[in-house]
Amino acid sequence: MPSLQRLSTLCLLPGALAQACSLLGPVYPAPDGLLSSEAFLVSKATLLQVLKDGIKTGQTDYGPLEGVNTTFSVGVFSARDPDLLFEFHHQATGALAPKPGPTLNGKSVYRVASVTKVLTILTILARLGGKVPWEDSITKYVPELRKAPKGDVVENVQWDDVSLGALASHLSGVARDCEDLPEHSLSLG
């Protein structure tokens, strides 16, 4: 697996070579005592009202808020305070509402789904300064995928035709959890 080893090494290399660089602009101390700050309390009340009005009307000054079929929680915290500074939970009431169960609260577990995919793409963009070769085939970076069965385009992923951009935008046609299907198994060893 020399190609996969090189790829994994390249992924780790930027972190190993990174030098401590401060962000541009002034550095401010972390906020302290937010719950006694008038500005924070006003912002907290405003956020609460925006969420309530948005759920009621489906619209906010910041855009639509689809609360009928969307269940969500918002929590604001500070590293300096063990308690949440703001907490809001909304359970959908429409056709897509969760099945009856425990009350929605701060201990509720959400499936975060593709959040890590977004963070991966943002990391790539930040690291490469927006100059990502989106048209490159994935097989350029993982040549072992060329060994995958070609055959029927419905049954088999045509890896040479899958670009980095198609993967990043979820338009590649690669099935969810395709590695679990026996017809798509591939020995990368």
N, C-alpha and C positions, 0 to 999 in steps of 0.2 A: 504494500500500500504506500509506495513512496509519494504519490500525488496527494493522498489524503493527509499524510504526515506533513507534507510541505504546506498544505492549505491550513491545517490546524496551527502550525508554527507561525504562519503569516498572521493568523487571527490573534495570536497571543503577543506577537512582536511589538505592535504599537504600544501596548500597556507597559511592556518591559522597557521600551526605549523612551517612554514619555518623560519629559522633564517638567518639574513643577513650574507652571506658568500661572500667574495671577490673571484674573479677568480684567479687562479694560475698565477703567472708571474707578470711582471712589469705592472704598471698602467700608461698609457700615457694620457696627456691632449687631449681633442677632437681637431681635426685639425681645423685650422682657416686660412682664406685667401687662400683657395685652388685654386681659379681662378688666383691667381698671382704666384702659385707654378709651377716651370718649370717641376718638376717630374709629377705633376698632369696633366698639359697640354700635355705632351708627352703621358701619359697613355690614356688620352681622345682621342687624335689623333689616337693612336694605336687601341683602341676599335672601333672607327668609321671605320677605314680601315678594321679591321677584320670582322665587320658586313657587310660592303659593298662587300668585296671579297667573304665572305661566302654566301651571297645572290646570287651573280653572278655565283659562281662555285658550290654551294651546299656543300662545304667542308671548314673547318677551321683546324688550327693546334690543336684545342681542340675537334674536332669531326665534324659530319655532321651538316649542317644548312639548313633545308628544307624550303626555302623561297618562293617557287612557290605556295604552298597551305597553308602557315602559315602566319597569320597576327599577328604582335606583336609590342610592344612598350617597350623601355627601358628608365628609368629615374633614374638619380643619384642625390641625394640631401644630404644636410647637415643640421643638426638641427641649425647650426649657420648662415645659409644663406637662406633668403626667396625665392631666385630664384633657379631653377634647375641648377645643375652644368653640367649635360649632358642630352641630350634628343635625342632620335632616334625613328622613327616610320617607320614601313614597312607594306604595304598592299599587301596581296597575289594577284597574277595575274592569277593563275591557276583555275582549275575547282571548287575548294573550296573557291574561293575568296568571300568576303562578297558582298552582293547585293549593287548596287550603292546607295550611300547616302552621308551623310556629310563627309567632309574631315577628315582623320585620324589625330588626334593631341593629345595634352596633356589633353584635356577634353573628349576624347573618353572613353566610358565605356566598359569594358571587363567583360564577365561572367567568374568568377574565378573558377567555377566548384568545383573540389575536393581538392582545396588547403587546406581547413580546415581539410579534412580527413588526409592528409599527416602530418599536424601539430599535430593532435591528436595522431597519431601513434608515431611520434617522441617524443611527450611529455610522452607517456606511456613508451617508451623505456628508455628515460632519467630517469624517476621517478623510474622504476623498475630495472634499471641497465642492461637491456638486458635479464633479467630473467622473461620473460612473459610466462605464461602457455598457449601457443598458441593452444594446443590441447583441452583445456577445452571447454565444451559446453557453449554457451551464456546463456542457461537456469540455469546454476550454479549461475550466477550473476543476472539474471532477471528471477526468477522462474515463474512469471506471464505468460511468453510466453508459458509455458507448457499447458495453458488453450486454446491456439489457436486451431482451428479445424485442425485435421490431414488429413484424407481423401486422395484424389488424390495428388500425389507428384508434379504433374504439376500445379495444381490449388492452393495448400496450401504449405506454407513453413513448412518444417519439422524441427522445431526449435531445437529439441534435437540433430539433426545431424549437426547443424551449429556451427562451432568452432570459437573461437576468431581469429585464424589465417585466416580462410576462410573469415570472415568479413573484417579483415584488408587488405587482398589481393584482395578483391572484387571478390572472387570466390565462394561465399556462395550460389549463385542462388537466393538471395533475390531480387525481382523485384524493380526497381526504384519507389519511391513513393508508395510502396505497402500499406501504411496505408490509402491511399485515395480510395482504391478499397473496395467496400462493402463486398465482399466475404472474405477479409482479415481483416475485422474489429475485434477488440479485446478490450474488456473492461478490463482495468487494475485496475479498482476501487474496 
